Amino acid sequence: MKVAQWICAPQEIGCCPSLRKSIAVEKDLKKAVLRITAMGVYRAYIGGKSVTDGAFMPGWTNYNHFVQEQIYDVTSLCVGKTAEIEVLLGDGWACAEMLGWVAKDRPYAPFPSVRATLTLTYFDGTSQKIVTDESWEVWTSRILYSELYFGEVQDARVVPQKIGQAKKTNVHAKIIRQIGEKIIADETVYPRELIITPKGERVIDFGQNMAGWVRVRIHGNRGDRISFVPAEILDKDGNFYNENYRKASSVCTYTLSGGDDEFMPVFSFQGFRYIRLDEYPDKEIDLDEFTALALHSDIKRTCRFVCGNEKINQLYSNIVWGQLSNYIDVPTDCPQRDERLGWLGDAQVFCRTAAINFDVEKFFRKWLKDLRADQKEDGSIEGVSPKAGKLGTRISSGWGDALTICPWEIYKAFGNKEILSDSLESMEKWVAYIKSTGDNPYLWNTGNHYGDWLATDAPYGTCVGATDIGLVCTAFYAYSVDLVIRARETLGMDASEYKVLRKEIGKAFALEYTENGFPKGEPAILGKTEKPTCYTQTALALMLYFGLCREEDKSKLTDALVSLIEQSGKRMSTGFLGTPYILHALSENGRSDIAYDLLLQEKAPSWLFSVNRGATTMWEHWDGIDEEGRIWSKDMNSFNHYAYGAVFDWIFGVSAGIVPVEAGYGKIRIAPKPDKRLGFSDIVFESRKGTIRAAWRYTIDSVRFEYEIPADIEAEIVLPNGKKYAVKGGKHIFSIPALKK
Ligand code: BGC
């Protein structure tokens, strides 16, 4: 039996290699199936037609563990007596010259290779296999250079030449069937305007920050060139600004053939809203030649939200675009600079919102497999998965907890217990790791952590917020143990051991970090707190939301939180770890009014500050560009970082009030907390059990509630006046006298 070999170009050939094989279709063809995978990324063609229905195949996994294989029915492409199969190879993630700042030299393999089997089945019952081996030819291609972060160079004049035979190579990654979503580019964005900047540079504005490709359809003189680089923002003077891309030079350079040309990166992508044209044929710039295509995993949109406040609507659009730009096979931090990595902290923070906006179950099942594979024997995990290269990142609280938080959120959203049974062992190993660190098994106060990353209670320019690191770590430790308890109970297992552990952590937390029920230390005020303290907005939010306080202390802790917010000018000072919970902590404790104050705040740090500055995606920093137009250090300033977009789960779950009482929305509660300042709120959500619509609207003298519940779904509706209604399926309308706010 013929077995496919891993094959590659015989040597470096100065372009992306094209590996080819002629096929004789011997008899009457019934079916043709291609199984294919690569180290690097591939595009496959039969008879010149694309067989690949996604970009960047075979996708991104930790190739030290496994690589996905795709299976295509290619019967319709194998027409006639002969056909040619061609596989174009690029470096992708596996052989990137630089994979994020952690891998500076080809992280998994020195050069790209492919392994494929084409099986032709004939009507007479016989079959024939064509496999990758040394009989394949290697040709040049017009893609002279392509790298994820550095961009792509194409020359349309190139006539591909045969340069020799393929060479066998060794690849050790285990091959698994495709388990993730494919990556597609299905959203088209047209240029908004051509800007000549004060510096005299020619800049095209697409009006939307995104991740993807600029497609150029152009006719010009043979040998003319077009070259451009991307940017997310213009600086305060209106000049092109891309210093925040760091080493990701992202240059696209194309040479024209003299005929009608179409150019678009094949194995590279960029994060951008603007491009600066550095080279362009000697003619007037024609914007019709340019189109932007947004690239993302093929996830189905499941939520639409609109309210009476245009700025909040823009915020929601920014959240959705942030998710699309960063859900490219792996949940990444950002799509533009020399990073674009599967940062665990960002992924867990945003996970609940992600699972409302889109059906991400399959997407997360794939990533969680990587996460489990990247977890070390002792239960620890670094901050990035798939692990990128030999260098490591920190083992950090709030990041490693993605191991417990993501499976739980995905289970809650889609109701499939398998994700919990698949993950339980790794969830428990993570908890066991934390328990084993330091002297006290109930505290986590050792190690090097990211803390409340980018919180603004510490002075301007500081990355780690003011909240005491041990407090943050121990709070997340407790939360992870809680999630193990919930997972075990959901799976019908005994959780008593973990309940004892959770109690002990609670006691140790209180002893170490609180005094008379309050967090220890000096209260932290926005931008002013030089020394770490336990008394911060984030600490209070975590204590309230994670249940790290006595029931009877909740009201005074809520007052303390409100007081800190007020002393900070009615603003938040929370970072990555506090922000997802602060609005919940307030509204669960009777202060939805303050939660709305924060949601609607327009001064930085706030969600609407960036909206007011024209943001079309979420910013990494609350004040990536501050009131004076000052740009946060070029070293770490992304304008497409979805973490703070996590606020949408509060809009959905509290303001609209939709809560899955049974995982997967089999049973729901709708307990809206309307606020006049939004005017109205209307959510249409496609759960697996059917479409849920939840809307409220302020009229002159009343608040009207409209609900549509899928047939057979039980819902409890709890109106703000305390009245409860048990309903099943159908349309339900209620009205109550107007509320003050
Ligand atoms: C990333 C973050 C990430 C962090 C770790 C940054 O460079 O962009 O979003 O979580 O490092 O703290």
Residues whose N, C-alpha, C, O or C-beta is under 5 A from the ligand:
A	BS01	BGC	D333 W343 G345 D346 Y450 W453
